[in-house]
Amino acid sequence: TRRGRRIVGRLDEDHADGVLASQTFAVDLGVLGEGGATYRGDPQRLASYLAHGRAVLAAADGEVVRVQDGLAENEPVGSRPGWQQLLARPEEVAGNFVVLRHQGGEHTAYLHLRPKLRVKVGDRVRAGEELGRCGNSGNSLEPHLHFQLMDGPDPLSARGLSAVLGDLTLHLGHLKLHVPAQHPRPLPTWLVVEAGKGVGAAELLPTPRW
């Protein structure tokens, strides 16, 4: 945390080069502390990770159309199910998850959550409503949120779509650029981002249309 805000960034996994089309534009989000570390204390303990147990919120209004719950988290951190196990039970790749259907047929998926989700299939949720807690279930090496926008409800077989996000601050070394909510943009690769407008951040103007 920094100045009371959550600092989040992509973890070291490039989904664009993966084998699942649903994950082409997916992002992995963790919480960074001072010095850029994602944990404090013993790196093998779930409780050491700043992201672990954080509330995961709906990105937009929608209906819960798929959930998976009850899978144990991977501990010690750094361990995860072997590929033979995942190939035998591919549904466990995503861990505990929630999928929301939004207006226009788009879907968002929230993967690797802790067990005991806050929602069930058929629930209607509002943007910002809690779906569950950030965890380390499924094919996950440390607590983080895997988020993806898709054209269907299956997080493994749907086609991934590029999501645009707003009201966040991009950290480019010593430069901070605020992306306003009214001019959202795709989340850049490998950048640290901060929720809301960071202290001293300059406004990132929309790209002109000629």
URCOR-V982008 format. One record per residue. RES is the residue in one small letter. PHI is phi in radians with two decimals (none if undefined). PSI is psi in degrees with one decimal (999 if undefined). Layout:
# URCOR-V982008
res->(RES,RES)
phi->(PHI,PHI)
psi->(PSI,PSI)
This chain:
# URCOR-V982008
res->(t,r,r,g,r,r,i,v,g,r,l,d,e,d,h,a,d,g,v,l,a,s,q,t,f,a,v,d,l,g,v,l,g,e,g,g,a,t,y,r,g,d,p,q,r,l,a,s,y,l,a,h,g,r,a,v,l,a,a,a,d,g,e,v,v,r,v,q,d,g,l,a,e,n,e,p,v,g,s,r,p,g,w,q,q,l,l,a,r,p,e,e,v,a,g,n,f,v,v,l,r,h,q,g,g,e,h,t,a,y,l,h,l,r,p,k,l,r,v,k,v,g,d,r,v,r,a,g,e,e,l,g,r,c,g,n,s,g,n,s,l,e,p,h,l,h,f,q,l,m,d,g,p,d,p,l,s,a,r,g,l,s,a,v,l,g,d,l,t,l,h,l,g,h,l,k,l,h,v,p,a,q,h,p,r,p,l,p,t,w,l,v,v,e,a,g,k,g,v,g,a,a,e,l,l,p,t,p,r,w)
phi->(none,-2.60,0.94,1.37,-1.79,-1.53,-1.76,-2.21,-2.78,-1.23,-1.51,-1.43,-2.63,-1.75,-1.27,-1.08,-1.72,-1.41,-1.66,-1.77,-1.12,-1.15,-1.84,-0.97,-1.97,-1.18,-2.24,-1.86,-2.05,-2.21,-1.92,-1.79,-1.80,-1.05,1.43,1.49,-1.37,-1.64,-2.56,-2.27,1.67,-1.25,-1.23,-1.60,-1.74,-1.01,-1.14,-1.35,-1.55,-1.16,-1.43,-1.12,1.48,-1.19,-1.17,-1.81,-1.94,-1.11,-1.31,-2.79,-1.03,-3.13,-2.04,-1.28,-1.98,-2.59,-2.49,-2.39,-2.44,1.64,-1.42,-1.22,-1.43,-1.44,-2.56,-1.16,-1.06,1.86,-1.66,-2.73,-0.97,-1.21,-1.13,-1.11,-1.14,-1.19,-1.20,-1.30,-2.33,-1.07,-1.12,-1.45,-0.97,-1.39,1.16,-1.32,-2.60,-2.29,-2.11,-1.93,-1.76,-1.99,-1.02,1.58,1.49,-1.39,-2.27,-2.03,-2.14,-2.22,-1.93,1.19,-1.37,-1.25,-1.13,1.24,-1.13,-1.59,-2.28,-2.39,-1.01,1.75,-1.18,-1.81,-2.16,-1.79,-0.97,1.59,-1.37,-1.28,-1.78,3.10,-2.15,-1.07,-2.50,-2.51,-1.70,1.29,-1.43,-2.36,-1.65,-2.79,-1.01,-2.91,-1.83,-1.67,-2.13,-2.59,-1.80,-2.46,-1.67,-2.71,-1.51,-1.61,-1.18,-1.81,-1.96,-1.25,-1.68,-1.24,-2.12,-1.44,-1.59,-1.99,-2.22,-2.36,0.98,-2.55,-2.01,-1.53,-1.77,-2.02,1.14,-1.52,-1.66,-2.11,-2.18,-1.60,-1.67,-1.19,-1.06,-1.38,-2.32,-1.16,-2.43,-1.06,-1.31,-1.14,-1.31,1.13,-1.74,-1.43,-2.20,-2.20,-1.15,1.38,-1.64,-1.26,-1.08,1.39,-1.37,-1.57,-1.30,-1.55,-1.31,-1.12,-1.17,-1.16,-1.87,-1.60)
psi->(154.0,123.9,35.0,-0.7,157.4,126.8,125.8,155.7,163.8,143.9,174.9,72.2,125.0,101.1,-22.4,-26.8,11.5,-178.1,-10.2,120.5,-25.3,-21.5,11.9,-39.6,17.0,154.6,143.5,122.6,128.5,177.1,128.9,140.0,-164.9,136.5,-0.1,5.9,147.7,0.3,163.5,129.6,-143.8,115.4,-7.5,-6.8,133.3,-39.9,-14.9,-16.5,132.0,-25.0,-23.0,127.5,-2.0,146.2,134.3,123.5,149.3,134.5,-24.3,166.9,144.5,-176.6,136.5,118.3,-18.5,142.7,155.0,129.5,163.2,-2.0,136.8,153.0,156.7,113.9,130.9,149.9,139.5,-18.9,150.7,163.7,142.2,161.0,-30.3,-41.8,-42.7,-35.2,-32.9,-31.0,73.2,-22.4,-18.1,-8.5,-43.3,-9.7,-152.9,132.1,165.1,136.9,129.9,140.5,131.0,172.3,137.1,0.6,4.6,152.3,145.1,143.4,140.8,107.5,163.1,32.1,167.3,156.9,166.5,65.2,160.3,-9.0,166.9,164.7,134.0,-17.9,142.4,131.5,156.0,156.6,131.5,-4.0,142.6,132.3,-32.5,-162.2,143.9,133.3,-156.8,45.5,158.9,-147.4,71.4,134.0,-18.5,159.6,126.2,167.0,123.6,120.1,135.4,148.6,136.9,167.1,4.6,177.7,-8.8,114.7,-11.5,-30.1,-9.5,170.0,129.5,145.1,153.6,120.3,148.1,140.4,147.7,175.2,55.3,161.1,126.8,131.7,111.6,80.4,-122.2,-4.1,135.1,130.9,124.7,127.1,108.5,154.8,-32.6,-8.5,63.7,156.2,159.6,147.1,120.6,154.9,136.5,18.9,149.1,134.9,153.7,134.3,134.9,-166.9,117.4,157.7,126.3,9.2,140.6,151.5,131.3,114.0,150.1,149.5,126.8,145.9,115.5,999)
